[in-house]
Amino acid sequence: MPLRTIPKGFSILVGTLAPLGLALAAGCGDTLNYYNSYYQQPGVGGEGGEGAHGGAGPVEPTDGGAGQAAGGAPETPEEAGAAGVGGDAAGGGDAAGGGGAGGEGGDDGHLAYPDAPYSDVEPAEQELDVFGAIGNQYWFGVSAEQLEAINGDQNGGPIGGGFGDIYVPGDETTTFADHLWITTAGDAGRTADYGKVKLKLVGQSSRRAWNKRSIPNLNLDSNEFVKDQLVGGFEHLRFNNAQVGSIFREWLSLALYRELDYPAPQATFAWVASNVWGKNVRVPMVLVERYKRKFCTRFPELGDKCENMWEFAGDFAQGNGGPIPIPVDKAGPVPGVGQSIFDDPNNCQFDKCDSTRVKELEQLLVETPPGDGFEQATADYIDWPAFQRFQCLSWVLATGDDALHNSNNVVLAEGADGKFRYLPYSTDISLGQEWYSVVALPGNNRIAQGCQGEDKCWQETIAVCEDVIAKFTALDPIGMLDDVHQRLSDAGMLRSGDEARYDFLHAWFESRLRDLPTELDSYRDGVSQCPKGQVDCGGGVCDFPENCQVCQPPVGKLAEAIGVGEPAPGGGVCPAIQNYAAPE
């Protein structure tokens, strides 16, 4: 694999990411060596020692060839000791400060994490634009014990390999980083030490372990240990590894949702570094705003607040992943269906959720069949213009692993008006990603099927889609892709394989813009309520067309094997899934 470098002193002009106004901060100024998705900044010369128990000192140098610490070297060994940092040896020459004796201050984290940057500003005074800049760096100091716990905390379960045990030794159930150092982007970047922060490994298909050769997704909570601490005004942030969908898709999809008039999180690109990966290694990741109360305050359509919010896999009136077959006389809160998915407190995105109103909607959806009157019957609970726009955007942007098409990655918000809206989630699987390269407009969940069965509601959906297509075309998504590709290239953040994915996305947008009007025309006359490729064989039984012909069910052991009752003798053998005809 060829080595790509950005020459020392290279800088990126500050500008805006048209048409979305994302500012690109100045370049890093150090040589960036590229290899296998890992980014390194090797020093040219050796390094001096660190004073024991020293103070904060100047910013740690990254280029030993200068012979002094970046930001000014100590002039005497005594000054070096007071600062807690020795000078750099210039290409093997004498150390400027010799390491010093160290000041009287306490450990600032560099005894355990000597490769971490040195802070020169307090967190409260740091001017950090989290989502308006490209290239802020987040440096995590993680102990070996906590790294093991982070990797072992599977899907949020008990730390240390437990499986719902009623007792575990100790009372520490939160995984964390000992220190988080944040350096603002640009040649004049300032560094602040945010101290101990909650850190958790997350993800499904994109989930990866955190080790020297693997990049995880990370959830950050900034004030679990430092009261009221925020990172640039945010308590919760998510760092995504961009392995499944490329470094482009999540950012582009969320930007397109927002530009096409739908609430969606902010996103940017950040460097992540850590002692886990080793000295001078940093990785470009997609930094995404998490769905919390702060998100809702930016959107008037939500009433500038969310009363409740849930994140889960599944649908109304079913358990996680599928219906729970509980007899009616033993049913839970939803008669005939079973336990409500909203009874699980782990699905709540806030400290606590009130599920009263959402379970009223759940019951209403059970009682209201698809067809005429469905929209009106649910209008007090569902923001129908928002739902229809969400459905169109899911189709246009091909976010198939979502609430509508796979009952997965569901985020449901209750606004200040008491109405419910789906929010986009896991949008790295989008824009022609191979797992969902083709996404139909019709959805499979209860709300989508209810509207699709009613001509009035469906025609409203078609009209909304016409508006979405027109605005999508006017936005020039190909130009947006080209722009972000150029800026990531300038910042040194493109990785192995990203060029091929850029070429694919370029071609995908071209074909999408061409084909959308024709696809929409094919849906104007309504849709079948059966899954894709199947038809109604009669009586509401869906199957593939070739299986709908009348035939005799199987007999004997074959009948028992596929669960078909013993019929009268005679007749051919039907497929296992069949609209069976009664034998004559």
Steps between C-alpha positions, in 0.01 A plus 500: 500500500648840408589744776317833482648801673400857562812719508594679819359849507205417275189689606136499400319826446209569728176490309148367494374171370244623248214476514498384863725752671741250661823686575831327422768584751864563414729206427702311756843616389671165567588223259214248485612153400215285374477123534205261531254754641744608774659844501838569657704809585852369566757735653828532313730511802503347846314635802621631835372375832193608696533657843338288771178649635546802276248765414307532175785647297486600133338299222686176437721519188431264214802579283828431678702658220427849630712443808248670728151462634224629280381831638844586647764287671610559861815708505660320798482151652335656804225651285461168322458326834246753620302453181521124536632451147850453364615635165518288187829367369555625150561188293684331784674810634502632855172543678419866554372453850614154596165416651528715814422408852130565482281751675297459811164462321297178495495244221321643195453162334828485310664254736250239378459650151832659402402532133190709568500868405559760771218733596546876474142612572227407743195316353266785597720746310562290190333633185385170353265490200402133510296474180603815312860392442678207340802359676464552875700227676372286790775313690376230741715365782364154586644254751548134411233403754245741355583399143420139590174614662406718201556213257313258726193720547304328225189688391488690826492186713680442827872575497745214540310223323187482715166410339239678705632360827327634811833573668842614381793597725548871553272783402678640192282431197608791280790469258717808461813669374732641765556812291367665188727762345337706225706709259321747276571479129760715332860610540404712802299225666459508878483188719283443808493202736138405574605235750307180562207440261252219446586300187313209349547280195184484284361377168344202325630420151766770539604388849873433530730418790743767615857384459813593306359376169131585533288816522186496718195723519509697825233676704623784720323644805695802624349566844467157659801574723550877466176671601334712230796465263419541129712460188437805289149518644426127458482230764460204261702431184545192281813417301423268208767293328349539150597143410166376365369802312823688414607831644254679268159338549405589857601863463332536160177328603456708814581818311244409233231427762552844649511678166184316394311639799520214747654501852834319505815507714805711422815323383861582419840332467746476789834345580500243780821393673579285801766306681313190375628560147841624604715809464421743217212292360172674435194389308243703304148428627149633446384695804120501539266677740305258716124503544448672835288789625741759359434370147130579523554864593615584145180399323178707514305207352569315827391802701868557585486206741432128520279371776624144452732311268563129445763306309437132422473222243147390418158650436184600682322204660789259483810408692857556396528354152160335470155429644476330838253210468309543826141370518234767526394393849861538620588809304697791637425871462405462132217242478578213267855620440701483819748718680540852363842600375452829685492321837875438475672793679821431306328626184451847648754757376447726801545434870133403508217477247124519547357228275134582561431674173717281277322188634166664423621530141620140509155381608336716233720347231395151612133594479512699173543294182672644191265671258252784487495711813839383629666840472214684668474244780866550593535873423506604867812288553694493171646806326391375159683757281820414690442125466433527125817707454700252705373216281592686181847585630559139601424401141692781327812458718470120526520473880359148489616373840249728668169511686289469185678229303672282757348600838854586604691808614175657622504840670152624592454847648193650665497875438360775716170465311461137610551367146753236400770518234768257385855635482780380267748263659789279385516688173842361408289227335362722225561639151530162329697321773516135394277357775211723385597592148131523401241641742132515407273790589239279676582413859429188703424631848152561642479872431630473144262216414207688651559799273580289195161334531316832482490678163478851648797449731705334226436776248616753761819295532550512123459881502757534779740281302463728197612791717791299644623399154487859373696635798744208492580575137538874567744432785750347256601202716783418258645843565468442875686169464776661293538781751530282810735263313732790416499634854569159653782456250646837595478408868676166447196308623434269205584136565566181308196420286338843531583600142318194366199580719506860382487379138212266584302774673556735208347244263222415747385860531497534121276195459281596797425845363414343164278218628303654788215653293438172317506300824252738659261458205500125560361556852225748418221243469564349842704212631442144605501434873702184438880490530704589193467236227189343650132544421170441676398146409156565643362548846795717600752216460825626341723278293705500183283498184612152392374360830151641474359234267242262648645165600463225758695517828758229571417183693671274752841577642557798270179655626612450859847644426361831371217522750206430267204300629431157349287547185303256296714286263585625155628816336846639435742630760474876569782726624524541876372859486177479308143618468374144518180394330270261683523150346190384314 
